[in-house]
Structure formats: structure tokens, C-alpha cells
Amino acid sequence: MLEAATWLLIFQLAGEIIARLAGLPLPGPVLGMVLLVIALFLRPALAEKLGVLVDGLLANLGLLFIPAGVGVSLHLGLLREEWLPILVALIGSTIAGIVVTALVYDALAPREGSDEEKQR
């Protein structure tokens, strides 16, 4: 499990370094996640090493919302002043996320009755 945590932190660090050195307007952890996905495609054995740790993180995912909740409670005044732009951004990003997810699923999902299956 320590090895898996080390791998996750290495990818996050690599993302931070690349984002800062290149001056990218992208958070380092997001770039690190992209690097991790690429590494998982290139070395599927890495997924087995990360499996136990990832399962543990997913089981406790709710704990990661505590800092966000504290941030919201600290900035209630700002939320009262800027509620409309925040609401528009939340709804817009939710719709965009759903659309992108559907498009990616549609592009990657195997087709029933595809040409290859018909030729058999």
C-alpha cells in the first residue's frame, strides 16, 4: 500500500512540476492524473499495485468534501452576493460534464451488432 501511495504522490508531484515550469493554467494534480492515466495504459500492471489503495480512497471519498464544506461556510457572505454567477457556473458545468461523459461513452462503448460480429 505504501508503494501505491508513493506512485500517486509521484504523479501528483510530476504534474505540479510540469504545470509550474511550463506555466500552464492547469492544476498540477489534474496534470498528474492525466500522466497517471497514460501510465496505466502503457503499464497495466500498475493498476494492480494501485487497486487496494484506490479502493480505500473511494470508500472514504466523503471525507474529501469536508474542506469544501468548511470553505463554503467561511464564505457565506460572498455566496450571498454572487449567488447568480455561481449558480449559472454550477448548472453549466454540470450540463457540460454530462454531455462530455455521454460523448466519451458513446465513442468508447462497444456497439451491439457491429460489422465484425455480423461477419462471423
C-alpha positions in Angstrom: 0.0 0.0 0.0 2.9 2.3 0.7 4.2 1.7 -2.8 0.8 2.6 -4.3 0.6 5.8 -2.3 4.1 6.7 -3.4 3.2 6.2 -7.1 0.2 8.5 -6.7 2.3 11.2 -5.0 5.0 10.8 -7.7 2.4 11.5 -10.4 1.0 14.4 -8.5 4.5 15.9 -8.0 5.3 15.4 -11.7 2.1 17.2 -12.6 2.9 20.1 -10.2 6.5 20.4 -11.6 5.3 20.3 -15.3 2.5 22.8 -14.6 4.8 25.3 -12.9 7.7 25.0 -15.2 5.6 25.3 -18.3 3.4 28.0 -16.8 0.2 26.0 -17.7 -3.1 27.3 -16.4 -3.9 23.8 -15.2 -3.7 22.5 -11.6 -0.7 20.2 -11.1 -2.8 17.3 -9.6 -5.0 17.3 -12.7 -2.0 17.1 -15.0 -0.6 14.4 -12.7 -3.9 12.5 -13.1 -3.5 12.7 -16.9 0.0 11.4 -16.6 -1.3 8.6 -14.4 -3.9 7.6 -16.9 -1.3 7.5 -19.7 1.0 5.4 -17.4 -1.9 3.0 -16.7 -2.5 2.5 -20.5 1.2 1.9 -21.0 1.8 -0.4 -17.9 -1.5 -2.1 -16.9 0.4 -3.9 -14.1 0.5 -0.5 -12.3 -3.3 -0.7 -11.9 -2.9 -3.9 -9.8 -0.5 -2.1 -7.5 -2.9 0.9 -7.1 -6.0 -1.2 -6.6 -6.1 -1.6 -2.8 -5.2 2.0 -2.2 -7.7 3.3 -4.7 -10.5 1.1 -3.2 -9.7 2.6 0.3 -9.7 6.1 -1.0 -13.0 5.6 -2.8 -14.5 4.0 0.4 -13.7 7.3 2.3 -14.4 9.7 -0.5 -17.0 11.6 1.6 -14.2 12.8 3.9 -12.8 14.8 1.0 -15.9 17.0 0.9 -15.2 18.3 4.5 -12.7 21.0 3.4 -15.2 22.2 0.7 -18.0 22.4 3.2 -15.8 24.5 5.6 -14.8 26.8 2.7 -18.5 27.3 1.9 -19.4 28.1 5.5 -16.5 30.6 5.7 -17.6 32.5 2.6 -21.3 32.6 3.0 -21.3 36.4 2.6 -19.6 36.1 -0.8 -22.1 33.4 -1.8 -25.0 35.7 -0.9 -23.5 38.5 -3.1 -22.5 36.3 -6.1 -25.2 33.6 -6.0 -26.4 34.0 -9.6 -23.0 33.7 -11.3 -22.1 30.7 -9.1 -25.5 29.1 -9.8 -25.0 29.6 -13.6 -21.5 28.2 -13.4 -22.6 25.1 -11.4 -25.5 24.3 -13.7 -23.4 25.0 -16.9 -20.5 22.8 -15.7 -22.9 20.0 -14.7 -24.5 20.0 -18.1 -21.1 20.2 -19.8 -19.9 17.3 -17.7 -22.9 15.1 -18.5 -22.6 15.9 -22.2 -18.9 15.1 -22.3 -19.4 11.9 -20.4 -22.1 10.8 -22.8 -20.0 11.6 -25.8 -17.0 9.8 -24.4 -19.1 6.8 -23.5 -20.7 6.8 -27.0 -17.2 6.9 -28.6 -15.7 4.1 -26.4 -18.6 1.8 -25.8 -18.7 -1.4 -27.9 -21.5 -1.4 -30.4 -24.1 -4.2 -30.4 -24.4 -5.9 -33.8 -21.2 -4.2 -35.1 -19.9 -5.1 -38.5 -17.3 -7.5 -37.0 -20.0 -9.5 -35.3 -22.2 -9.7 -38.4 -19.3 -11.1 -40.4 -18.9 -14.1 -38.1 
